[in-house]
Amino acid sequence: MKEKRVKIGLVQLSCSADTDQNLEKTKLAIRKAASEGAQVVCLQELFRSLYFCDLENYENFALAEKIPGPSTETFSALAKELEVVLVVSLFEKRAEGIYHNTTAVIDADGKYLGKYRKMHIPDDPGFYEKFYFTPGDLGYKVFSTRFGKLGVLICWDQWYPEAARITSLMGAEILFYPTAIGWHESQDADTNEEQYQAWQTIQKSHAVANGVPVVAVNRTGIEGELQFWGGSFVTNAFGKVIYQAPHLEENVEVVEVSLTQSDRYRTHWPFLRDRRIDSYDPILKRFLDED
């Protein structure tokens, strides 16, 4: 079998309150990744603005836009020019009073392929996303691009093996996770390390369980009381970390992954073959009470 490899660009940046500045900075980073051979470029979650979900503020709804809309038009032109696939995280205004945390996928010819709306919405101190985002209703999505079938999930989705499994069963050859996650300024170093390791470990496990590479792209920089922890990374199809970005620095990196490895890992570790799908009905319950 001929080896199929794809070069992935990871764009890890800090953000400012100036949305136009963030856009131009991101476009330059995409150009840099493309110049270094990237075929697919993934942006961090909600890159157009500061991470506004740290506060419940009605004025922040003005940051949202239609998808497709102005940003997808801009990135479609850029994707066509550079012949790269773009994974673009945006704040979507679907209708009056209905907003989503959404990622658009644009093919290397500039065609808008569709969008995925974040399914799992957190609500924690500093991450008040339920105030802003309606849970996704498009289901899990796989996008057939020039360079492969891409599965896209978003940040809090990272912690749910069900989401990774379903997306993989739909034929995803790589799982992408645009992300915005960080440490509170009051935390100690041990807590920070424990949290980062848990975050990386759960995503490595998605690669192992499903036999597909995983790409997680996080932001960096200090915003309010949060230090976004960067640390964007890529695994192979068996969970081995083949690249990890620094925590506190902006970074644009191109990493090559193998798509043909999936068959070898799935053959030698046949988790999909041995799934007992006849026994999984209980997982549809919230909790398995004794009664």
Phi, psi and omega in degrees: 000131179292134180293129176250117182235149181227138178263121185254129175262127177251125181247103181250108185230163166268160184235160177235179177283351182270103185294325179293320178297318178298320180297312182294321178298319180291319178299319177297320179295321177296317178299320178297313180299317180296322179295338179263011172101004181299138175255330175232131179238126180251130178263159178287166182294132173053049187290344187286346184215177165299160176285094189285349184284002176289344179225150172269099187224115183300332181296337182291342178296340178293346179284345186282160181212165176288148175227116001290156184188208186301315182292317180294327176296316179299313184283335174296317178297319180292318179299317179296316180299315186268350183057051176233151171276137181240135175250109197238112182272127186220161175266111187264131167261107182278318180198175178302119177081004178234114185231149180225154168267110196229145173241127176263147177240130182238130183282171186289350173262007179090359181285130174285118185269339181140190186216156173240132177258128183308127185272318183260121185246119181278164171210093182224163175306124181087351180225066186272061188284335178294338176294327188257322195249130168282135179302145181301145181230016178264357185075187178277150191227145171232136184244123179275111183245175179303329188250011176140173178270116186255129171261132183239126172232170188226122169040260187303336173302337183303331188273002187245107180298334180298319181294315179296319181297310183298316181296321177293319179295339177279357175107009179299133178265340175216142173257126178250137179230088168298137194217149168221099182216143184205180179261141172287142185299339183275353185283152176273168186297322180296319178295318178302314182294319179300317181293316180297316181297321177297317180299315181289319183298316182296326180282325173301322181294329177295322177296314181297310186294330187249351178068039178225149174296152178236136178235118178244124183239113184248157174275167174230179179100162179263128176226115183061237180261012182247135166258105177295133196268010176051232175065024176308146184208166177228137172248161168278189185284004176233021172085005177284127179286115181258350172202139172221127179283161174294163182280316195250016182233148169293149185201135171238120186226146175245125185233131179268132177237153178263131174268337180283343176299333184303318181297319180295313181293320180291333177284317182279334178234080194278060181297323181290323178299320190265009177298134177263075186296341178286350186249006191262004180306323182301339182291346178279356177267150179296316179204148183264083178294155182296329182266000000 
